[in-house]
Amino acid sequence: MRSLRPHFGAACLSILGLLAVPPAAVADGLLGLYAGAAVGESQVKADASALGDFKENHSAFKLFAGLRPISLVGAEISYMDFGHPHGTINGIPSNVSERGAAAFGVLYLPVPVIDVFLKAGLARVQSTVNAVFPGVGTCTVSVPNCALFKLDRTNTSFAAGAGVQAKFGPLAVRVEYERVNAAGATPGLASIGLSWSF
């Protein structure tokens, strides 16, 4: 039993050392787990091959969840729907749909009062481009299987973002901007959202 006493004493000192870690060094809650939703405006962009480029703004939303085990570092996953805007590609009636999932590493800057964060990771975005040349019978972009040009693509590529958030107990309000590489272009999403920490 004597040989166990030094080990027991060292273990007690180790536990006391862990308990002495300042609260600010550990995020609130169970591993800083949180979830939320956001709405905003996207800039939908796509390279429609030989037809040209598409670019329109549209309402968008996202759902997200993450964890923040320590105050400076976290991770987050999200589902983003950039919307389904209608517009033109070089005068040709068209529409584009972009949506997908992303995974980010998050770095929180040591700024007082509010959280300022940067994030980078990978996004897998599905893009669909439909275009109809005018004057071809009654064919329009709203008629199923009628588009004269259709391009479906799924890209997995780099994504990044930045934002700020203010916490009110377990509730946080965040404003952020994210950009991904998809459909031969870089669609982006500016959003405001709420999250809840568990």
PyRosetta script that sets phi, psi and omega in degrees:
from pyrosetta import init, pose_from_sequence

init()
pose = pose_from_sequence("MRSLRPHFGAACLSILGLLAVPPAAVADGLLGLYAGAAVGESQVKADASALGDFKENHSAFKLFAGLRPISLVGAEISYMDFGHPHGTINGIPSNVSERGAAAFGVLYLPVPVIDVFLKAGLARVQSTVNAVFPGVGTCTVSVPNCALFKLDRTNTSFAAGAGVQAKFGPLAVRVEYERVNAAGATPGLASIGLSWSF")
pose.set_psi(1, -31.9)
pose.set_omega(1, -177.5)
pose.set_phi(2, -59.7)
pose.set_psi(2, -35.5)
pose.set_omega(2, -177.3)
pose.set_phi(3, -68.9)
pose.set_psi(3, -17.2)
pose.set_omega(3, 179.7)
pose.set_phi(4, -83.7)
pose.set_psi(4, -22.8)
pose.set_omega(4, -174.5)
pose.set_phi(5, -61.2)
pose.set_psi(5, -44.8)
pose.set_omega(5, 178.2)
pose.set_phi(6, -61.9)
pose.set_psi(6, -36.7)
pose.set_omega(6, 179.6)
pose.set_phi(7, -68.8)
pose.set_psi(7, -39.4)
pose.set_omega(7, 179.0)
pose.set_phi(8, -64.0)
pose.set_psi(8, -42.1)
pose.set_omega(8, 179.0)
pose.set_phi(9, -64.4)
pose.set_psi(9, -41.5)
pose.set_omega(9, 178.8)
pose.set_phi(10, -65.0)
pose.set_psi(10, -38.3)
pose.set_omega(10, 178.4)
pose.set_phi(11, -64.2)
pose.set_psi(11, -42.3)
pose.set_omega(11, 178.4)
pose.set_phi(12, -61.7)
pose.set_psi(12, -43.4)
pose.set_omega(12, 178.3)
pose.set_phi(13, -63.5)
pose.set_psi(13, -37.4)
pose.set_omega(13, 178.3)
pose.set_phi(14, -64.0)
pose.set_psi(14, -43.3)
pose.set_omega(14, 179.5)
pose.set_phi(15, -64.9)
pose.set_psi(15, -43.6)
pose.set_omega(15, 177.6)
pose.set_phi(16, -61.4)
pose.set_psi(16, -37.4)
pose.set_omega(16, 177.4)
pose.set_phi(17, -63.1)
pose.set_psi(17, -39.9)
pose.set_omega(17, 177.6)
pose.set_phi(18, -66.4)
pose.set_psi(18, -38.9)
pose.set_omega(18, 179.6)
pose.set_phi(19, -68.0)
pose.set_psi(19, -22.3)
pose.set_omega(19, -178.5)
pose.set_phi(20, -85.0)
pose.set_psi(20, -1.2)
pose.set_omega(20, 178.3)
pose.set_phi(21, -63.6)
pose.set_psi(21, 129.6)
pose.set_omega(21, -179.4)
pose.set_phi(22, -56.6)
pose.set_psi(22, 140.9)
pose.set_omega(22, 180.0)
pose.set_phi(23, -57.0)
pose.set_psi(23, -30.5)
pose.set_omega(23, -177.6)
pose.set_phi(24, -66.1)
pose.set_psi(24, -20.2)
pose.set_omega(24, -177.3)
pose.set_phi(25, -81.1)
pose.set_psi(25, -12.9)
pose.set_omega(25, -179.5)
pose.set_phi(26, -118.7)
pose.set_psi(26, 132.1)
pose.set_omega(26, -179.7)
pose.set_phi(27, -68.6)
pose.set_psi(27, 154.6)
pose.set_omega(27, 179.1)
pose.set_phi(28, -67.0)
pose.set_psi(28, 151.9)
pose.set_omega(28, 171.4)
pose.set_phi(29, 80.4)
pose.set_psi(29, -178.7)
pose.set_omega(29, -179.3)
pose.set_phi(30, -72.7)
pose.set_psi(30, 100.4)
pose.set_omega(30, -176.6)
pose.set_phi(31, 56.6)
pose.set_psi(31, 19.9)
pose.set_omega(31, -179.9)
pose.set_phi(32, 66.9)
pose.set_psi(32, 32.1)
pose.set_omega(32, -177.1)
pose.set_phi(33, -68.8)
pose.set_psi(33, 134.3)
pose.set_omega(33, 179.4)
pose.set_phi(34, -147.9)
pose.set_psi(34, 162.4)
pose.set_omega(34, 176.8)
pose.set_phi(35, -149.2)
pose.set_psi(35, 154.4)
pose.set_omega(35, -179.2)
pose.set_phi(36, -171.1)
pose.set_psi(36, -173.2)
pose.set_omega(36, -179.8)
pose.set_phi(37, -145.6)
pose.set_psi(37, 156.4)
pose.set_omega(37, -178.9)
pose.set_phi(38, -147.2)
pose.set_psi(38, 152.6)
pose.set_omega(38, 174.5)
pose.set_phi(39, -127.0)
pose.set_psi(39, 158.3)
pose.set_omega(39, 179.9)
pose.set_phi(40, 179.0)
pose.set_psi(40, -153.7)
pose.set_omega(40, -179.2)
pose.set_phi(41, -124.7)
pose.set_psi(41, 135.0)
pose.set_omega(41, 178.8)
pose.set_phi(42, -109.2)
pose.set_psi(42, 159.1)
pose.set_omega(42, 167.6)
pose.set_phi(43, -113.9)
pose.set_psi(43, 104.1)
pose.set_omega(43, -177.7)
pose.set_phi(44, -84.1)
pose.set_psi(44, 124.5)
pose.set_omega(44, -179.6)
pose.set_phi(45, -130.0)
pose.set_psi(45, 142.9)
pose.set_omega(45, 176.4)
pose.set_phi(46, -154.9)
pose.set_psi(46, 143.9)
pose.set_omega(46, 173.1)
pose.set_phi(47, -95.2)
pose.set_psi(47, 109.5)
pose.set_omega(47, -176.3)
pose.set_phi(48, -92.1)
pose.set_psi(48, 44.1)
pose.set_omega(48, 175.0)
pose.set_phi(49, 56.7)
pose.set_psi(49, -127.2)
pose.set_omega(49, -174.7)
pose.set_phi(50, -69.7)
pose.set_psi(50, -19.4)
pose.set_omega(50, -178.3)
pose.set_phi(51, -72.1)
pose.set_psi(51, -35.6)
pose.set_omega(51, -177.7)
pose.set_phi(52, 131.0)
pose.set_psi(52, -160.7)
pose.set_omega(52, -176.3)
pose.set_phi(53, -107.2)
pose.set_psi(53, 145.9)
pose.set_omega(53, 176.1)
pose.set_phi(54, -112.4)
pose.set_psi(54, 136.8)
pose.set_omega(54, 176.0)
pose.set_phi(55, -152.3)
pose.set_psi(55, 116.4)
pose.set_omega(55, 178.0)
pose.set_phi(56, -145.9)
pose.set_psi(56, 152.3)
pose.set_omega(56, 172.8)
pose.set_phi(57, -91.9)
pose.set_psi(57, 150.7)
pose.set_omega(57, -178.0)
pose.set_phi(58, -158.4)
pose.set_psi(58, 154.6)
pose.set_omega(58, 173.9)
pose.set_phi(59, -66.9)
pose.set_psi(59, 149.2)
pose.set_omega(59, -174.3)
pose.set_phi(60, -149.1)
pose.set_psi(60, 167.2)
pose.set_omega(60, 175.6)
pose.set_phi(61, -148.2)
pose.set_psi(61, 165.7)
pose.set_omega(61, 175.8)
pose.set_phi(62, -150.6)
pose.set_psi(62, 152.4)
pose.set_omega(62, 173.0)
pose.set_phi(63, -119.1)
pose.set_psi(63, 141.2)
pose.set_omega(63, -175.9)
pose.set_phi(64, -147.4)
pose.set_psi(64, 157.6)
pose.set_omega(64, 174.8)
pose.set_phi(65, -149.2)
pose.set_psi(65, 150.4)
pose.set_omega(65, -178.4)
pose.set_phi(66, -161.9)
pose.set_psi(66, -179.6)
pose.set_omega(66, 174.2)
pose.set_phi(67, -141.3)
pose.set_psi(67, 151.8)
pose.set_omega(67, -178.1)
pose.set_phi(68, -137.3)
pose.set_psi(68, 79.5)
pose.set_omega(68, -174.5)
pose.set_phi(69, -64.9)
pose.set_psi(69, -29.1)
pose.set_omega(69, 173.7)
pose.set_phi(70, -130.8)
pose.set_psi(70, 162.8)
pose.set_omega(70, -170.0)
pose.set_phi(71, -64.9)
pose.set_psi(71, -25.6)
pose.set_omega(71, -174.8)
pose.set_phi(72, -97.6)
pose.set_psi(72, -16.4)
pose.set_omega(72, -172.2)
pose.set_phi(73, -135.4)
pose.set_psi(73, 141.3)
pose.set_omega(73, 176.1)
pose.set_phi(74, -152.7)
pose.set_psi(74, -175.2)
pose.set_omega(74, 177.2)
pose.set_phi(75, -142.6)
pose.set_psi(75, 151.0)
pose.set_omega(75, -175.5)
pose.set_phi(76, -148.4)
pose.set_psi(76, 143.4)
pose.set_omega(76, 170.9)
pose.set_phi(77, -119.5)
pose.set_psi(77, 152.3)
pose.set_omega(77, -179.0)
pose.set_phi(78, -152.6)
pose.set_psi(78, 154.9)
pose.set_omega(78, 169.9)
pose.set_phi(79, -113.1)
pose.set_psi(79, 125.3)
pose.set_omega(79, -177.4)
pose.set_phi(80, -119.3)
pose.set_psi(80, 132.7)
pose.set_omega(80, 173.3)
pose.set_phi(81, -118.0)
pose.set_psi(81, 108.0)
pose.set_omega(81, -176.7)
pose.set_phi(82, -77.2)
pose.set_psi(82, -9.8)
pose.set_omega(82, 179.2)
pose.set_phi(83, 103.4)
pose.set_psi(83, -175.9)
pose.set_omega(83, -175.7)
pose.set_phi(84, -138.9)
pose.set_psi(84, 69.1)
pose.set_omega(84, -177.2)
pose.set_phi(85, -76.1)
pose.set_psi(85, 153.0)
pose.set_omega(85, 173.8)
pose.set_phi(86, -107.8)
pose.set_psi(86, 144.3)
pose.set_omega(86, 179.4)
pose.set_phi(87, -168.0)
pose.set_psi(87, -145.2)
pose.set_omega(87, 179.2)
pose.set_phi(88, -137.5)
pose.set_psi(88, 153.2)
pose.set_omega(88, 170.6)
pose.set_phi(89, -120.2)
pose.set_psi(89, 106.7)
pose.set_omega(89, -175.8)
pose.set_phi(90, 51.7)
pose.set_psi(90, 44.8)
pose.set_omega(90, 177.4)
pose.set_phi(91, 83.8)
pose.set_psi(91, -2.6)
pose.set_omega(91, -179.6)
pose.set_phi(92, -93.8)
pose.set_psi(92, 123.8)
pose.set_omega(92, 177.6)
pose.set_phi(93, -55.6)
pose.set_psi(93, 133.5)
pose.set_omega(93, -175.0)
pose.set_phi(94, -156.5)
pose.set_psi(94, 167.7)
pose.set_omega(94, 172.2)
pose.set_phi(95, -148.7)
pose.set_psi(95, 155.1)
pose.set_omega(95, -178.1)
pose.set_phi(96, -135.5)
pose.set_psi(96, 136.9)
pose.set_omega(96, 174.9)
pose.set_phi(97, -120.1)
pose.set_psi(97, 131.4)
pose.set_omega(97, 178.9)
pose.set_phi(98, -137.1)
pose.set_psi(98, 128.9)
pose.set_omega(98, 177.5)
pose.set_phi(99, -156.6)
pose.set_psi(99, 157.8)
pose.set_omega(99, 178.7)
pose.set_phi(100, 173.0)
pose.set_psi(100, -173.3)
pose.set_omega(100, -177.2)
pose.set_phi(101, -117.8)
pose.set_psi(101, 153.8)
pose.set_omega(101, -179.7)
pose.set_phi(102, -141.9)
pose.set_psi(102, 153.8)
pose.set_omega(102, 174.4)
pose.set_phi(103, -130.1)
pose.set_psi(103, 129.2)
pose.set_omega(103, -174.6)
pose.set_phi(104, -126.4)
pose.set_psi(104, 148.3)
pose.set_omega(104, 159.6)
pose.set_phi(105, -93.1)
pose.set_psi(105, 138.4)
pose.set_omega(105, -174.4)
pose.set_phi(106, -119.8)
pose.set_psi(106, 131.3)
pose.set_omega(106, 176.0)
pose.set_phi(107, -113.0)
pose.set_psi(107, 121.5)
pose.set_omega(107, 178.5)
pose.set_phi(108, -97.7)
pose.set_psi(108, 125.2)
pose.set_omega(108, -179.2)
pose.set_phi(109, -79.6)
pose.set_psi(109, 144.6)
pose.set_omega(109, -178.4)
pose.set_phi(110, -75.9)
pose.set_psi(110, 73.5)
pose.set_omega(110, 179.8)
pose.set_phi(111, -110.5)
pose.set_psi(111, 134.4)
pose.set_omega(111, -179.2)
pose.set_phi(112, -71.5)
pose.set_psi(112, 158.4)
pose.set_omega(112, 173.7)
pose.set_phi(113, 72.6)
pose.set_psi(113, -55.7)
pose.set_omega(113, -179.4)
pose.set_phi(114, -115.0)
pose.set_psi(114, 164.3)
pose.set_omega(114, 174.6)
pose.set_phi(115, -98.3)
pose.set_psi(115, 126.7)
pose.set_omega(115, 172.0)
pose.set_phi(116, -111.4)
pose.set_psi(116, 127.3)
pose.set_omega(116, -175.0)
pose.set_phi(117, -134.6)
pose.set_psi(117, 151.7)
pose.set_omega(117, 174.2)
pose.set_phi(118, -121.0)
pose.set_psi(118, 145.5)
pose.set_omega(118, 179.0)
pose.set_phi(119, -141.5)
pose.set_psi(119, 148.6)
pose.set_omega(119, 178.6)
pose.set_phi(120, -148.6)
pose.set_psi(120, 147.4)
pose.set_omega(120, -179.5)
pose.set_phi(121, 178.7)
pose.set_psi(121, -147.6)
pose.set_omega(121, -178.5)
pose.set_phi(122, -123.2)
pose.set_psi(122, 144.6)
pose.set_omega(122, 175.9)
pose.set_phi(123, -127.9)
pose.set_psi(123, 142.2)
pose.set_omega(123, 174.5)
pose.set_phi(124, -114.8)
pose.set_psi(124, 107.8)
pose.set_omega(124, -171.9)
pose.set_phi(125, -117.4)
pose.set_psi(125, 131.2)
pose.set_omega(125, 175.3)
pose.set_phi(126, -98.5)
pose.set_psi(126, 126.4)
pose.set_omega(126, -178.6)
pose.set_phi(127, -122.2)
pose.set_psi(127, 137.3)
pose.set_omega(127, 175.9)
pose.set_phi(128, -128.6)
pose.set_psi(128, 126.3)
pose.set_omega(128, 177.6)
pose.set_phi(129, -114.7)
pose.set_psi(129, 126.3)
pose.set_omega(129, 174.9)
pose.set_phi(130, -121.4)
pose.set_psi(130, 137.1)
pose.set_omega(130, 177.6)
pose.set_phi(131, -144.8)
pose.set_psi(131, 144.7)
pose.set_omega(131, -179.4)
pose.set_phi(132, -131.6)
pose.set_psi(132, 127.4)
pose.set_omega(132, 176.0)
pose.set_phi(133, -72.1)
pose.set_psi(133, 135.2)
pose.set_omega(133, -177.9)
pose.set_phi(134, -68.3)
pose.set_psi(134, 153.8)
pose.set_omega(134, 175.0)
pose.set_phi(135, 80.6)
pose.set_psi(135, 15.2)
pose.set_omega(135, 178.8)
pose.set_phi(136, -104.8)
pose.set_psi(136, 89.8)
pose.set_omega(136, 179.6)
pose.set_phi(137, 55.8)
pose.set_psi(137, -137.1)
pose.set_omega(137, 179.1)
pose.set_phi(138, -103.4)
pose.set_psi(138, 16.8)
pose.set_omega(138, -177.1)
pose.set_phi(139, -69.8)
pose.set_psi(139, 124.2)
pose.set_omega(139, 175.3)
pose.set_phi(140, -132.6)
pose.set_psi(140, 167.3)
pose.set_omega(140, -178.2)
pose.set_phi(141, -67.1)
pose.set_psi(141, -17.3)
pose.set_omega(141, -179.3)
pose.set_phi(142, -88.0)
pose.set_psi(142, -7.4)
pose.set_omega(142, 179.3)
pose.set_phi(143, -88.7)
pose.set_psi(143, 121.7)
pose.set_omega(143, -177.8)
pose.set_phi(144, -59.7)
pose.set_psi(144, 144.8)
pose.set_omega(144, 176.1)
pose.set_phi(145, 56.8)
pose.set_psi(145, 25.3)
pose.set_omega(145, -176.8)
pose.set_phi(146, -111.3)
pose.set_psi(146, -12.8)
pose.set_omega(146, -175.7)
pose.set_phi(147, -62.0)
pose.set_psi(147, 134.7)
pose.set_omega(147, 178.4)
pose.set_phi(148, -79.4)
pose.set_psi(148, -18.9)
pose.set_omega(148, 178.4)
pose.set_phi(149, -135.2)
pose.set_psi(149, 126.2)
pose.set_omega(149, 177.2)
pose.set_phi(150, -140.7)
pose.set_psi(150, 133.8)
pose.set_omega(150, -178.4)
pose.set_phi(151, -135.9)
pose.set_psi(151, 116.8)
pose.set_omega(151, 176.5)
pose.set_phi(152, -109.5)
pose.set_psi(152, 129.4)
pose.set_omega(152, 178.9)
pose.set_phi(153, -140.5)
pose.set_psi(153, 146.0)
pose.set_omega(153, 171.9)
pose.set_phi(154, -127.3)
pose.set_psi(154, 120.6)
pose.set_omega(154, -177.6)
pose.set_phi(155, -117.0)
pose.set_psi(155, 139.3)
pose.set_omega(155, 168.8)
pose.set_phi(156, -114.7)
pose.set_psi(156, 115.8)
pose.set_omega(156, -174.2)
pose.set_phi(157, -155.9)
pose.set_psi(157, -175.4)
pose.set_omega(157, -174.2)
pose.set_phi(158, -67.2)
pose.set_psi(158, 144.3)
pose.set_omega(158, 175.1)
pose.set_phi(159, -139.5)
pose.set_psi(159, 149.7)
pose.set_omega(159, -179.7)
pose.set_phi(160, -150.4)
pose.set_psi(160, 161.3)
pose.set_omega(160, 179.3)
pose.set_phi(161, -165.0)
pose.set_psi(161, 173.8)
pose.set_omega(161, 177.6)
pose.set_phi(162, -154.2)
pose.set_psi(162, 153.5)
pose.set_omega(162, 179.9)
pose.set_phi(163, -170.8)
pose.set_psi(163, 179.8)
pose.set_omega(163, 175.5)
pose.set_phi(164, -134.4)
pose.set_psi(164, 151.5)
pose.set_omega(164, 175.4)
pose.set_phi(165, -145.1)
pose.set_psi(165, 149.2)
pose.set_omega(165, 176.0)
pose.set_phi(166, -118.2)
pose.set_psi(166, 134.5)
pose.set_omega(166, -176.6)
pose.set_phi(167, -104.0)
pose.set_psi(167, 140.0)
pose.set_omega(167, 175.6)
pose.set_phi(168, -130.3)
pose.set_psi(168, 82.2)
pose.set_omega(168, -172.0)
pose.set_phi(169, 68.7)
pose.set_psi(169, -133.6)
pose.set_omega(169, 179.7)
pose.set_phi(170, -75.5)
pose.set_psi(170, -12.6)
pose.set_omega(170, -179.1)
pose.set_phi(171, -90.8)
pose.set_psi(171, 138.9)
pose.set_omega(171, 176.5)
pose.set_phi(172, -133.1)
pose.set_psi(172, 142.5)
pose.set_omega(172, 174.5)
pose.set_phi(173, -109.6)
pose.set_psi(173, 128.0)
pose.set_omega(173, -177.0)
pose.set_phi(174, -129.2)
pose.set_psi(174, 147.8)
pose.set_omega(174, 173.5)
pose.set_phi(175, -126.7)
pose.set_psi(175, 130.1)
pose.set_omega(175, -177.4)
pose.set_phi(176, -152.3)
pose.set_psi(176, 166.4)
pose.set_omega(176, 176.4)
pose.set_phi(177, -132.6)
pose.set_psi(177, 134.0)
pose.set_omega(177, 179.0)
pose.set_phi(178, -130.4)
pose.set_psi(178, 148.5)
pose.set_omega(178, 178.0)
pose.set_phi(179, -136.6)
pose.set_psi(179, 140.1)
pose.set_omega(179, 179.0)
pose.set_phi(180, -129.1)
pose.set_psi(180, 163.4)
pose.set_omega(180, 172.2)
pose.set_phi(181, -100.3)
pose.set_psi(181, 118.3)
pose.set_omega(181, -178.8)
pose.set_phi(182, -157.9)
pose.set_psi(182, 150.3)
pose.set_omega(182, 175.3)
pose.set_phi(183, 52.1)
pose.set_psi(183, 37.0)
pose.set_omega(183, 178.9)
pose.set_phi(184, 70.8)
pose.set_psi(184, 15.7)
pose.set_omega(184, -177.8)
pose.set_phi(185, -146.1)
pose.set_psi(185, -167.8)
pose.set_omega(185, -177.8)
pose.set_phi(186, -131.4)
pose.set_psi(186, 77.4)
pose.set_omega(186, 176.0)
pose.set_phi(187, -63.9)
pose.set_psi(187, 151.8)
pose.set_omega(187, -178.5)
pose.set_phi(188, -135.2)
pose.set_psi(188, 161.1)
pose.set_omega(188, -178.9)
pose.set_phi(189, -139.1)
pose.set_psi(189, 120.3)
pose.set_omega(189, 172.1)
pose.set_phi(190, -104.2)
pose.set_psi(190, 128.1)
pose.set_omega(190, -172.5)
pose.set_phi(191, -144.0)
pose.set_psi(191, 160.5)
pose.set_omega(191, 170.4)
pose.set_phi(192, -127.5)
pose.set_psi(192, 136.4)
pose.set_omega(192, -174.0)
pose.set_phi(193, -151.5)
pose.set_psi(193, 176.0)
pose.set_omega(193, 178.3)
pose.set_phi(194, -123.5)
pose.set_psi(194, 145.1)
pose.set_omega(194, 174.1)
pose.set_phi(195, -135.2)
pose.set_psi(195, 158.2)
pose.set_omega(195, -179.5)
pose.set_phi(196, -128.3)
pose.set_psi(196, 127.9)
pose.set_omega(196, 179.4)
pose.set_phi(197, -93.1)
pose.set_psi(197, 138.8)
pose.set_omega(197, -177.9)
pose.set_phi(198, -101.2)
pose.dump_pdb("model.pdb")
